[in-house]
Amino acid sequence: MKRKPQRHISEAYNNVIKPQSIQDQHWLIWKRYNEGLNTVELAMEFRIKKHEVTQIISTVVEKLKNKPKLVDDFTEDFKSVEAAMEFKIRLQNNYYMAARKARKEKSNELLIMSEI
């Protein structure tokens, strides 16, 4: 029987791109925490002390809250990797259709209809 945690579990971070400032193990601990494990279970699983787990989780939360927006960093513009990929595919399709239309009209100009 699966136990019911006493806090809200969020699946929002399952498909989020991991920021480079967060270590891989810390990100894994954060994801397992979001799956419903408590600090004692995480400490046993990762073989670290309970207060270290608490410190890691609070550090990850702070880094996610205060993540500086880089010039070429578009990870905050989409809620998930799938949403970013869908947008990329829509842009590719728009470019393809504009190229087809330009070829039909024998023109060198592309009119790209986009959401940007």
Secondary structure, DSSP 8 states (H G I E B T S, - for coil): -----SS----TTSSS---TTS-HHHHHHHHHHHTT--HHHHHHHHT--HHHHHHHHHHHHHHHHT----TT--GGGSSSHHHHHHHHHHHHHHHHHHHHHHHHTT-S--------
